[in-house]
Amino acid sequence: MVFSYIGMVSQEVKVGNKTNINITLKEDVSSLDEIVVVGYGTQKRGSLTAAISTVSDKEILKAPTMGISNIIGARVAGISAVQASGQPGADNASLSIRGQSGIIYVIDGIRRSASDFNGLDPNEIESVSVLKDASATAVYGVKGANGVILVTTKRGSNKKPAVSFSANFGFKQPTVDLEWAPYTTAMKLYNEASATDGKWENIVPESTIAAWEHAYATGNYGPYNDYFPQVDWWNETMKNFGFQQNYNLNVRGGTERMAYFASVGYLNDGDIYDIKKQAEFDPRFYYKRYNWRTNFDFNITKSTKLSVNIAGKMGYRNQPGARDPQNDNYLGLALSGSPNEFPIKYSDGEWGATRDGGGSSIANYENRGQRQYKSFQGFYDVILNQNLDMITKGLSVKATISYNTSS
């Protein structure tokens, strides 16, 4: 059993056959000395009065997802995360702090966009601080009124080179397995409703119902049956599992004159749609992302420090070429398809379809090409920090040049 309390050191006790357990928790002094990144620098948590939450790299890497917005939304109190899509590459959450959107994102002292934040590899992050109230965000003025998220990436230190490699493999699956009523039951209920409304012209003939009952009894039905099609579009469209892979290799170290951190990462996020790769094109849902980062710190003199940060990402988001009328609502096609109007394919090899030529989600996915969205972002920062303690203790001046490129 684990006993814990905010500001106290947790204790773990084996219960065994004990009926009475006396526990005295000690104050966690180390947490009070923890350094927290704030809007104007750093501060010890013990002297912090503003509403600031911090998530360390260890907590970030415990999460089972590689989307940093989803991680922060699950780890920080006061943040709401709304994920409107599960599509690979388009599954980032929209964040709001205390009910307010329009958050400012600052990465290594440079203001970035929400897209830049979502494109970060969690393995590159040292910590994330969330500034929530007016006293914490005052330094950002009126633009910081809705909250600020500060990201500090990893940097080198005066130590021997340390190489780290991580590999993560996960899977995802549908949360429900839908079940459908037999076609004969649906026809009988439809007849009852039509009779109740007095719409006798809509009544399904008893001969049709009897023919389907005989088909069910003899097994003469199925997704490729010309005369008695029975298609479970949900199971035909969905796989049991989708897979995700993430790999990262980084090295950090340095000397008294120079410190460095370098990282490369690869993400391959698959999906649960059971779409087949074709000979001429690949309509499958997936997202591949390549991340890279190098952070250099040069101690030019004892009071002058030059930092050079080079980072970027390249992403490939792939999906079928078909455009659904409901704004690419691919899930709707799997849910609304008629299970008994036509088969997936007829015995002559032709695709099944409604009278207007639509209705088949599988034909839409696998026979209308592919769409691939390619993105590139590069970030190049040069920061010169001059310590002026010789004039006034704690005084310093900083000059920053930042250049971004994207396509």
Residue pairs with C-beta under 8 A, 6 or more apart in sequence:
1 12
1 13
1 14
1 15
1 21
2 10
2 11
2 12
3 10
3 11
3 12
3 13
3 23
3 25
4 10
4 11
4 25
5 25
7 27
7 28
7 31
7 32
8 25
8 26
8 27
8 28
9 25
9 26
9 27
9 28
10 25
11 23
11 25
13 21
13 23
15 21
31 45
32 44
32 45
32 46
33 44
33 45
33 46
34 44
34 45
34 54
35 42
35 43
35 44
35 45
36 42
36 43
36 44
36 45
36 48
36 52
36 54
36 129
37 54
37 127
37 129
37 150
37 152
38 48
38 50
38 52
38 129
38 131
38 136
38 150
39 131
39 136
39 137
39 138
39 139
39 140
39 144
39 148
39 150
40 139
49 135
50 131
50 132
50 133
50 135
50 136
51 78
51 131
51 132
51 133
51 135
51 136
52 129
52 130
52 131
52 132
52 136
53 76
53 77
53 78
53 129
53 130
53 132
54 127
54 128
54 129
54 130
55 71
55 72
55 75
55 76
55 127
55 128
55 130
56 126
56 127
57 122
57 125
57 126
57 127
57 154
59 75
60 68
60 71
60 75
60 122
60 125
60 128
61 122
61 123
61 166
63 70
63 71
63 74
63 75
63 122
64 170
65 71
66 121
66 122
66 168
66 244
66 246
66 267
66 269
67 91
67 92
67 93
67 118
68 117
68 118
68 120
68 122
68 125
68 128
69 81
69 92
69 93
69 94
69 95
69 114
69 117
69 118
70 81
70 83
70 91
70 92
70 93
71 122
72 79
72 81
72 95
72 128
72 130
72 149
73 79
73 80
73 81
73 93
73 95
74 81
76 130
78 97
78 98
78 130
78 132
79 95
79 96
79 97
79 130
80 95
80 96
80 97
80 99
81 93
81 94
81 95
82 93
82 94
82 96
83 91
83 92
83 93
83 94
84 94
85 91
87 271
87 285
87 319
88 269
88 270
88 271
88 285
88 286
88 287
88 317
89 269
89 286
89 287
89 289
89 315
89 317
89 373
90 287
90 317
92 114
92 118
94 101
95 101
95 103
95 114
95 149
96 103
96 146
96 147
97 103
97 130
97 132
97 146
97 147
98 132
98 147
100 145
100 146
100 147
101 146
102 146
103 114
103 146
103 147
103 148
103 149
104 111
104 140
104 143
104 144
104 146
104 147
104 148
104 149
105 111
105 112
105 113
105 114
105 116
105 117
105 148
105 149
105 151
106 112
106 148
106 149
106 150
106 151
107 116
107 117
107 120
107 151
107 153
108 151
108 152
108 153
108 295
108 309
108 381
109 383
109 400
110 379
110 381
110 400
110 402
112 379
116 377
116 379
117 149
117 151
119 289
119 291
119 313
119 315
119 377
120 151
120 153
120 291
121 248
121 263
121 265
121 267
121 291
121 293
121 313
123 166
123 248
123 250
123 263
123 265
124 153
124 154
124 250
124 263
124 265
124 291
124 293
124 311
125 151
125 152
125 153
125 154
126 152
126 153
126 154
126 155
127 151
127 152
128 149
128 150
128 151
128 152
129 149
129 150
129 152
130 147
130 148
130 149
130 150
131 137
131 144
131 147
131 148
131 149
131 150
132 147
134 145
136 148
137 144
137 145
137 147
137 148
138 144
140 148
153 261
153 293
153 295
153 309
153 311
154 250
154 252
154 261
154 263
154 295
155 252
155 259
155 261
155 295
155 297
156 252
156 253
156 254
156 258
156 259
156 260
156 261
156 295
156 296
156 297
157 252
157 253
157 254
157 259
158 254
158 255
158 256
158 259
159 252
159 253
159 254
160 253
161 251
161 252
161 253
162 251
162 252
162 253
163 249
163 250
163 251
164 248
164 249
164 250
164 251
164 252
165 247
165 248
165 249
166 246
166 247
166 248
167 245
167 246
167 247
168 244
168 245
168 246
168 247
169 243
169 244
169 245
169 246
170 243
170 244
171 241
171 242
171 243
171 244
172 241
172 242
172 243
172 244
172 272
173 240
173 241
173 242
173 272
174 238
174 272
177 235
178 234
178 335
180 232
180 339
182 216
183 212
183 230
183 339
183 340
184 209
184 212
184 213
184 216
187 204
187 208
187 209
187 212
188 209
190 202
190 204
191 203
191 204
194 200
194 202
194 203
195 203
211 228
212 221
212 228
214 220
215 221
215 227
215 228
220 227
220 228
221 228
221 229
221 230
222 228
222 229
222 230
222 343
223 229
223 230
223 231
223 232
223 236
223 343
223 344
224 343
224 344
224 345
224 346
224 347
225 343
226 343
226 346
226 347
228 340
229 339
229 340
229 341
229 342
229 343
229 352
230 339
230 340
231 337
231 339
231 340
231 342
231 343
231 344
231 352
232 339
233 333
233 334
233 335
233 337
233 339
233 361
233 362
234 334
234 335
236 274
236 344
236 362
237 273
237 274
237 333
237 334
237 361
237 362
237 365
238 272
238 273
238 274
238 334
239 272
239 273
239 274
241 272
242 270
242 271
242 272
242 273
243 270
244 267
244 268
244 269
244 270
245 266
245 267
245 268
246 265
246 266
246 267
246 268
247 265
247 266
248 263
248 264
248 265
248 266
249 263
249 264
249 265
250 261
250 262
250 263
250 264
251 260
251 261
251 262
251 263
252 259
252 260
252 261
252 262
253 259
253 260
254 260
254 297
256 299
257 298
257 299
258 296
258 297
258 298
258 299
259 296
259 297
260 294
260 295
260 296
260 297
261 293
261 294
261 295
262 293
262 294
262 295
263 291
263 292
263 293
263 294
264 290
264 291
264 292
265 289
265 290
265 291
265 292
266 288
266 289
266 290
266 291
267 287
267 288
267 289
267 291
268 286
268 287
268 288
269 286
269 287
269 288
269 289
270 284
270 285
270 286
271 284
271 285
271 286
273 284
273 285
273 330
273 365
275 283
275 284
275 285
275 320
275 365
275 366
276 284
276 366
277 283
277 284
278 366
281 321
281 369
281 370
282 318
282 370
283 318
283 319
283 320
283 321
283 365
283 366
283 368
283 369
283 370
284 318
285 318
285 319
285 320
286 317
286 318
287 315
287 316
287 317
287 318
288 315
288 316
289 313
289 314
289 315
289 316
290 313
290 314
290 315
291 311
291 312
291 313
292 310
292 311
292 312
292 313
293 309
293 310
293 311
293 312
294 308
294 309
294 310
294 311
295 307
295 308
295 309
296 307
296 308
296 309
297 305
297 306
297 307
298 305
298 306
298 307
298 308
299 305
300 306
303 386
303 387
303 388
303 389
303 390
304 384
304 385
304 386
304 387
305 384
305 385
305 387
306 382
306 383
306 384
306 385
307 381
307 382
307 383
307 384
307 385
308 381
308 382
308 383
309 379
309 380
309 381
309 382
309 383
310 378
310 379
310 380
310 381
311 378
311 379
312 376
312 377
312 378
312 379
313 375
313 376
313 377
314 374
314 375
314 376
314 377
315 373
315 374
315 375
315 376
316 372
316 373
316 374
317 372
317 373
317 375
318 370
318 371
318 372
318 373
319 328
319 330
319 370
319 371
319 372
320 330
320 364
320 365
320 366
320 368
320 369
320 370
320 371
321 368
321 369
321 370
321 371
322 364
322 365
322 368
322 369
324 330
324 332
324 333
324 364
326 332
330 361
330 365
333 361
333 364
334 361
337 359
337 360
337 361
338 354
338 359
341 352
341 354
341 359
342 352
342 353
342 354
342 359
342 360
343 352
344 351
344 352
344 360
344 362
344 363
345 351
345 352
346 352
351 360
351 363
351 367
352 359
352 360
352 363
353 359
353 360
353 363
358 364
374 407
375 406
375 407
376 405
376 406
376 407
377 404
377 405
377 406
378 404
378 405
378 406
379 402
379 403
379 404
380 402
380 403
380 404
380 405
381 400
381 401
381 402
381 403
382 400
382 401
382 402
383 398
383 399
383 400
383 401
384 398
384 399
384 400
385 396
385 397
385 398
386 396
386 397
386 398
387 396
388 395
388 396
388 397
389 395
389 396
